[in-house]
């Protein structure tokens, strides 16, 4: 196993064990199977195990396995504060203490603010006293490294990254998401600050293995490398020195063995020019199913009305390269859950974006098309409820109503989600 260091020089295995996808048995986790997989990974050199409060049964399973095998002091546990459930200072302690109990430990090596999509979420945590809380937990040793996991656009990632002296961060990143979410710009910005980056969804939840078009698989086979689609995806990440740990939701011994083998030999700069040519063929094959030829270059941005044009098109395309449900889920996650709605319905048709598009796309027309597909009524209602929950005002936050100007219901309840009422 190869290792890359955190900010304090501690070695982290390049392969991390993502504990969200343990095999389930009946109503719970198949603990016997999970234990075999975790121990196989540990023996192969994996020392970073990632879980979260909301992964059903995951923290408790991890805690039981580590305690029974006396591994706690030999591994690094990463888990996450459910920040979207926090309403006051007492909530911080409540969830953290519950996590410690589940994990059967007195400290967490790497603790993350879970699922930030907008700086407003971080500001809400600051309003309830998160900065003092983090300082106290780090001084006591209960938290050793503090970070955040992120789903949102590049600009918002940069704002959160620059607002605090983070010890690490976690982003979705793979050869299809190179210019979406935090993207390569976010990865490099973190590295420039000396902040280790943990990668989630390196294979898009297996979609870059199981859902590749026949032409894409053919290009990989004919390369002569002899690599599986999973190995292609992981090697693309390990080729980048800015990547510290790559998480994989491993739920079979075969997967553990393959991924550990790859992480024991992949080095930065290990890919050749012909390998990148294969990736271009693969991406081209995937994009043949896309509805909009958007490359994510962001020349169309910023939109004067705040529409996330490349983000919307990426999710619209995912409806056809992956599935309708996945495209809509990604849309809700990365576009719908921002403090200021980035929906296509905010477009006023100014055409500024089209003037700068290198692909000469009819952006205004395609935005309307994408909006109809991504936001059928059930999804509108679901996003509305989620926004109302995640951006609910905390007790400490002061009203921002300006004198002489009536407060809109959308400011309080997230009602005006669709551009027009």
C-alpha positions as CSV (number, residue, x, y, z in Angstrom):
1,X,0.0,0.0,0.0
2,X,1.2,3.5,-0.9
3,X,0.6,6.4,1.4
4,X,0.3,10.2,1.2
5,X,0.6,12.5,4.2
6,X,-1.9,14.7,6.0
7,X,-1.0,18.2,7.1
8,X,0.8,16.9,10.2
9,X,2.9,14.4,8.3
10,X,0.8,11.4,9.3
11,X,0.7,8.7,6.5
12,X,-2.8,8.0,5.1
13,X,-3.4,5.0,2.8
14,X,-4.1,6.2,-0.8
15,X,-7.1,3.8,-0.7
16,X,-9.7,4.6,1.9
17,X,-12.5,2.2,2.9
18,X,-15.9,3.9,2.3
19,X,-18.3,2.4,4.8
20,X,-21.6,3.5,3.2
21,X,-22.2,0.5,1.1
22,X,-21.7,-2.5,3.5
23,X,-23.8,-5.5,2.4
24,X,-27.0,-5.6,4.2
25,X,-28.6,-8.7,5.7
26,X,-32.3,-8.5,6.7
27,X,-32.8,-5.1,8.4
28,X,-29.2,-4.5,9.2
29,X,-25.6,-4.8,8.1
30,X,-24.1,-8.2,7.4
31,X,-21.5,-7.8,10.1
32,X,-19.7,-11.0,9.5
33,X,-19.1,-10.2,5.9
34,X,-18.2,-6.6,6.6
35,X,-15.7,-7.7,9.2
36,X,-13.9,-10.0,6.7
37,X,-13.7,-7.2,4.1
38,X,-12.4,-4.6,6.7
39,X,-9.8,-6.9,8.0
40,X,-8.6,-7.8,4.5
41,X,-8.3,-4.2,3.7
42,X,-6.4,-3.5,7.0
43,X,-4.0,-6.3,6.4
44,X,-3.3,-4.9,2.9
45,X,-2.4,-1.5,4.5
46,X,-5.6,0.5,4.4
47,X,-5.7,2.8,7.5
48,X,-8.5,5.3,6.6
49,X,-12.1,4.3,7.2
50,X,-14.9,6.7,6.3
51,X,-18.4,6.6,7.7
52,X,-21.2,9.1,8.7
53,X,-24.0,9.6,11.2
54,X,-26.7,9.0,8.6
55,X,-25.2,5.8,7.1
56,X,-27.6,3.3,8.6
57,X,-25.7,1.0,11.1
58,X,-22.3,1.9,9.6
59,X,-20.8,3.7,12.6
60,X,-21.9,1.0,15.0
61,X,-20.6,-1.8,12.8
62,X,-17.3,-0.1,12.5
63,X,-17.0,0.5,16.2
64,X,-17.8,-3.1,17.0
65,X,-15.4,-4.5,14.4
66,X,-12.5,-2.3,15.6
67,X,-13.1,-3.0,19.2
68,X,-13.4,-6.8,18.8
69,X,-10.1,-6.9,16.8
70,X,-8.3,-4.3,18.9
71,X,-7.7,-2.0,15.9
72,X,-8.8,1.4,17.2
73,X,-5.3,2.8,17.8
74,X,-4.0,1.4,14.5
75,X,-6.6,3.0,12.1
76,X,-8.0,6.4,11.3
77,X,-11.7,6.9,11.6
78,X,-13.4,9.6,9.6
79,X,-17.0,10.4,10.3
80,X,-19.3,13.4,9.8
81,X,-21.5,15.9,11.7
82,X,-25.0,16.0,10.3
83,X,-24.9,19.7,10.0
84,X,-28.3,19.9,8.3
85,X,-29.8,18.6,11.6
86,X,-28.1,21.2,13.8
87,X,-30.3,24.0,15.2
88,X,-28.3,25.1,18.3
89,X,-25.0,24.6,20.3
90,X,-26.4,21.6,22.3
91,X,-27.1,19.8,19.0
92,X,-23.4,19.7,18.3
93,X,-22.6,17.8,21.4
94,X,-25.7,15.6,21.1
95,X,-24.7,14.2,17.7
96,X,-21.0,14.0,18.4
97,X,-21.4,12.1,21.7
98,X,-23.8,9.7,20.0
99,X,-21.2,9.1,17.3
100,X,-18.5,8.4,19.8
101,X,-20.8,5.9,21.5
102,X,-21.6,4.1,18.3
103,X,-17.9,4.0,17.3
104,X,-16.8,2.9,20.8
105,X,-14.1,5.5,20.9
106,X,-13.2,8.7,22.7
107,X,-11.9,10.6,19.7
108,X,-12.3,10.9,15.9
109,X,-9.3,11.2,13.7
110,X,-11.0,13.1,10.9
111,X,-14.3,14.9,11.5
112,X,-16.2,16.5,8.7
113,X,-19.1,18.9,8.3
114,X,-21.3,16.7,6.2
115,X,-22.7,17.6,2.8
116,X,-22.0,21.4,2.5
117,X,-23.3,22.8,-0.8
118,X,-23.4,26.5,0.0
119,X,-21.5,28.9,2.2
120,X,-24.8,29.7,4.0
121,X,-24.7,26.2,5.6
122,X,-21.3,27.0,7.1
123,X,-22.5,30.4,8.2
124,X,-25.4,28.8,10.0
125,X,-23.0,26.5,11.9
126,X,-20.9,29.5,12.8
127,X,-24.0,31.2,14.2
128,X,-24.6,28.3,16.7
129,X,-20.9,28.4,17.8
130,X,-19.2,25.8,15.7
131,X,-15.8,27.7,15.8
132,X,-15.5,27.6,19.6
133,X,-16.9,24.0,19.6
134,X,-14.2,22.9,17.1
135,X,-11.5,24.6,19.1
136,X,-12.6,23.0,22.3
137,X,-12.8,19.5,20.8
138,X,-9.4,19.8,19.2
139,X,-7.8,21.1,22.4
140,X,-9.3,18.1,24.3
141,X,-8.1,15.7,21.6
142,X,-11.7,14.5,20.9
143,X,-11.2,15.7,17.3
144,X,-7.8,15.5,15.7
145,X,-8.5,16.9,12.2
146,X,-11.4,19.0,11.0
147,X,-12.8,19.2,7.5
148,X,-15.8,19.2,5.3
149,X,-17.4,17.1,2.6
150,X,-18.8,19.0,-0.4
151,X,-21.5,18.8,-3.1
152,X,-22.0,22.0,-4.9
153,X,-20.4,24.2,-7.5
154,X,-16.8,25.3,-7.8
155,X,-17.3,28.9,-6.7
156,X,-19.1,28.0,-3.5
157,X,-16.4,25.4,-2.7
158,X,-13.7,28.0,-3.0
159,X,-15.6,30.3,-0.6
160,X,-15.9,27.7,2.1
161,X,-12.3,26.5,1.5
162,X,-10.9,30.0,2.1
163,X,-13.1,30.9,5.1
164,X,-11.4,28.6,7.6
165,X,-8.1,26.9,8.3
166,X,-9.3,23.4,7.4
167,X,-7.2,20.3,8.0
168,X,-8.7,18.4,5.1
169,X,-11.7,18.3,2.7
170,X,-13.6,15.7,0.8
171,X,-15.0,16.1,-2.7
172,X,-16.7,14.1,-5.5
173,X,-14.2,13.8,-8.3
174,X,-13.6,11.4,-11.2
175,X,-12.7,11.6,-14.9
176,X,-16.3,12.6,-15.7
177,X,-16.6,15.2,-12.9
178,X,-13.3,16.9,-13.7
179,X,-15.0,20.3,-14.2
180,X,-18.1,19.8,-12.1
181,X,-18.8,20.2,-8.4
182,X,-15.5,21.3,-6.7
183,X,-13.7,20.0,-9.8
184,X,-10.1,20.1,-10.7
185,X,-9.9,23.8,-9.8
186,X,-11.2,23.1,-6.3
187,X,-8.7,20.2,-6.0
188,X,-5.8,22.4,-6.9
189,X,-7.0,25.3,-4.7
190,X,-7.0,23.0,-1.7
191,X,-3.6,21.6,-2.6
192,X,-2.2,25.1,-2.9
193,X,-3.3,25.7,0.7
194,X,-1.6,22.5,1.8
195,X,-5.0,20.9,2.5
196,X,-5.3,17.2,1.9
197,X,-8.1,16.1,-0.4
198,X,-10.1,12.9,0.1
199,X,-12.0,11.7,-3.0
200,X,-15.5,10.3,-2.9
201,X,-17.5,8.7,-5.8
202,X,-14.3,7.9,-7.7
203,X,-16.3,5.6,-10.0
204,X,-19.6,7.4,-9.7
205,X,-21.0,4.7,-7.4
206,X,-20.0,2.0,-9.8
207,X,-21.5,3.6,-12.9
208,X,-18.0,4.1,-14.4
209,X,-17.7,0.3,-14.2
210,X,-21.2,-1.2,-14.8
211,X,-22.8,1.4,-17.0
212,X,-20.0,2.2,-19.5
213,X,-21.1,2.0,-23.2
214,X,-19.7,-0.9,-25.2
215,X,-17.4,1.5,-27.2
216,X,-15.9,2.8,-24.0
217,X,-15.2,-0.7,-22.7
218,X,-13.7,-1.6,-26.1
219,X,-11.3,1.4,-26.0
220,X,-10.1,0.2,-22.6
221,X,-9.6,-3.4,-23.8
222,X,-7.8,-2.4,-27.0
223,X,-5.3,-0.2,-25.1
224,X,-3.2,-3.2,-24.2
225,X,-3.1,-2.2,-20.5
226,X,-5.2,-5.0,-19.3
227,X,-6.9,-2.8,-16.7
228,X,-10.5,-3.2,-15.6
229,X,-12.8,-0.1,-15.9
230,X,-12.3,0.3,-12.1
231,X,-8.6,0.4,-12.4
232,X,-8.7,3.0,-15.2
233,X,-10.8,5.2,-13.0
234,X,-8.6,4.8,-9.9
235,X,-5.4,5.3,-11.8
236,X,-6.7,8.5,-13.2
237,X,-7.0,9.8,-9.7
238,X,-3.8,8.4,-8.3
239,X,-2.0,10.1,-11.2
240,X,-2.7,13.5,-9.6
241,X,-0.4,14.3,-6.6
242,X,-3.1,16.7,-5.2
243,X,-5.2,13.6,-4.4
244,X,-4.5,12.3,-0.9
245,X,-7.0,9.5,-0.3
246,X,-9.5,7.8,-2.7
247,X,-12.5,6.3,-1.0
248,X,-14.1,3.1,-2.3
249,X,-17.3,1.6,-1.1
250,X,-16.0,-2.0,-1.1
251,X,-18.4,-4.8,-0.4
252,X,-16.6,-7.9,-1.6
253,X,-13.2,-9.4,-1.0
254,X,-12.5,-9.4,-4.7
255,X,-13.1,-5.6,-4.8
256,X,-10.8,-5.1,-1.7
257,X,-8.0,-7.2,-3.3
258,X,-8.2,-5.4,-6.6
259,X,-8.3,-1.9,-5.2
260,X,-5.5,-2.6,-2.7
261,X,-3.4,-4.0,-5.5
262,X,-3.9,-0.8,-7.6
263,X,-3.2,1.5,-4.6
264,X,0.1,-0.4,-4.0
265,X,1.5,0.5,-7.4
266,X,-0.1,3.6,-8.8
267,X,2.1,6.7,-8.7
268,X,1.7,10.3,-9.8
269,X,2.7,10.7,-13.5
270,X,2.2,7.0,-14.1
271,X,-0.2,7.5,-17.0
272,X,1.2,7.9,-20.5
273,X,-0.1,10.1,-23.3
274,X,-1.9,7.1,-24.9
275,X,-3.7,6.5,-21.7
276,X,-5.2,10.0,-21.7
277,X,-6.3,9.3,-25.3
278,X,-8.2,6.3,-24.0
279,X,-10.0,8.5,-21.5
280,X,-11.0,10.9,-24.2
281,X,-12.5,8.1,-26.2
282,X,-14.3,6.8,-23.2
283,X,-15.7,10.2,-22.3
284,X,-16.7,10.8,-26.0
285,X,-18.5,7.5,-26.0
286,X,-20.4,8.4,-22.8
287,X,-21.3,11.8,-24.2
288,X,-22.9,10.4,-27.3
289,X,-26.0,9.9,-25.2
290,X,-26.0,13.5,-23.9
291,X,-28.7,16.0,-24.8
292,X,-26.5,19.1,-24.5
293,X,-22.9,19.3,-25.8
294,X,-21.7,21.3,-22.8
295,X,-18.1,20.7,-21.9
296,X,-18.3,22.5,-18.5
297,X,-15.8,25.1,-19.6
298,X,-17.8,27.8,-17.7
299,X,-17.3,30.5,-20.3
300,X,-21.0,31.2,-19.9
301,X,-20.5,32.0,-16.2
302,X,-21.3,34.0,-14.1
303,X,-24.9,34.3,-15.1
304,X,-26.3,37.7,-14.2
305,X,-29.3,36.0,-12.6
306,X,-27.3,33.3,-10.8
307,X,-28.4,30.4,-13.0
308,X,-25.9,27.5,-12.7
309,X,-25.8,26.8,-16.4
310,X,-23.1,24.1,-16.6
311,X,-24.4,22.4,-13.4
312,X,-27.9,22.2,-14.9
313,X,-26.6,20.8,-18.2
314,X,-24.5,18.2,-16.4
315,X,-27.4,16.9,-14.5
316,X,-29.7,16.9,-17.5
317,X,-27.1,14.9,-19.4
318,X,-26.8,12.5,-16.5
319,X,-30.5,11.6,-17.0
320,X,-29.5,10.0,-20.3
321,X,-26.0,8.7,-19.6
322,X,-27.0,7.2,-16.2
323,X,-30.7,7.3,-15.4
324,X,-33.5,9.9,-15.0
325,X,-33.5,9.4,-11.3
326,X,-29.7,9.9,-10.9
327,X,-29.8,13.1,-13.0
328,X,-32.6,14.5,-10.9
329,X,-30.9,13.5,-7.7
330,X,-27.7,15.1,-8.7
331,X,-29.6,18.2,-9.7
332,X,-31.4,18.4,-6.3
333,X,-28.1,17.9,-4.5
334,X,-25.8,20.3,-6.4
335,X,-28.1,22.9,-7.9
336,X,-31.3,22.8,-5.8
337,X,-29.6,23.0,-2.4
338,X,-27.9,26.4,-2.6
339,X,-29.0,29.3,-0.5
340,X,-29.8,31.4,-3.6
341,X,-31.7,29.1,-6.1
342,X,-29.7,28.5,-9.3
343,X,-32.7,27.2,-11.3
344,X,-33.1,27.7,-15.0
345,X,-36.4,29.5,-14.4
346,X,-34.4,32.5,-13.2
347,X,-33.2,33.0,-16.8
348,X,-34.4,36.3,-18.3
349,X,-33.2,35.5,-21.8
350,X,-30.5,38.2,-22.0
351,X,-28.3,35.9,-24.1
352,X,-25.0,36.9,-22.5
353,X,-24.1,33.3,-22.0
354,X,-24.6,32.4,-25.7
355,X,-22.2,35.2,-26.7
356,X,-19.4,33.5,-24.8
357,X,-20.1,29.8,-25.5
358,X,-17.3,28.2,-27.5
359,X,-19.7,25.4,-28.6
360,X,-22.3,27.9,-29.8
361,X,-25.0,26.2,-27.9
362,X,-28.6,27.5,-27.9
363,X,-28.3,27.9,-24.1
364,X,-31.5,29.7,-23.5
365,X,-33.6,27.1,-25.3
366,X,-31.7,24.2,-23.7
367,X,-32.2,25.6,-20.2
368,X,-35.9,25.5,-20.6
369,X,-35.8,22.0,-22.0
370,X,-33.5,20.9,-19.1
371,X,-35.7,22.5,-16.5
372,X,-38.8,20.7,-17.7
373,X,-37.0,17.4,-17.5
374,X,-35.2,17.9,-14.2
375,X,-38.0,19.4,-12.2
376,X,-41.3,17.6,-12.5
377,X,-43.8,18.4,-9.8
378,X,-42.7,15.7,-7.3
379,X,-39.1,16.8,-7.5
380,X,-40.1,20.5,-7.1
381,X,-42.0,19.6,-3.9
382,X,-39.1,17.5,-2.6
383,X,-36.5,20.2,-3.2
384,X,-38.7,22.8,-1.6
385,X,-39.0,20.7,1.5
386,X,-35.3,19.9,1.6
387,X,-34.5,23.6,1.2
388,X,-36.8,24.6,4.0
389,X,-35.1,22.1,6.3
390,X,-31.5,22.8,5.4
391,X,-31.7,26.6,5.3
392,X,-34.0,26.9,8.3
393,X,-33.0,29.9,10.4
394,X,-31.2,29.2,13.7
395,X,-32.1,30.8,17.0
396,X,-29.0,33.1,16.9
397,X,-29.4,34.4,13.4
398,X,-30.7,37.9,13.2
399,X,-33.4,39.0,10.8
400,X,-32.0,40.6,7.7
401,X,-35.2,42.5,7.0
402,X,-34.3,46.0,5.9
403,X,-36.3,49.0,7.3
404,X,-39.1,50.1,5.0
405,X,-38.9,46.9,2.8
406,X,-41.5,44.2,3.4
407,X,-40.1,40.7,3.9
408,X,-40.9,38.2,1.2
409,X,-42.2,34.8,2.2
410,X,-39.4,33.3,0.1
411,X,-36.8,34.8,2.4
412,X,-38.3,32.9,5.3
413,X,-39.6,29.7,3.9
414,X,-37.8,29.0,0.6
415,X,-41.2,29.2,-1.2
416,X,-40.0,31.0,-4.2
417,X,-38.0,28.1,-5.6
418,X,-39.0,28.1,-9.1
419,X,-38.3,31.6,-10.2
420,X,-41.9,32.6,-10.6
421,X,-44.7,32.2,-8.1
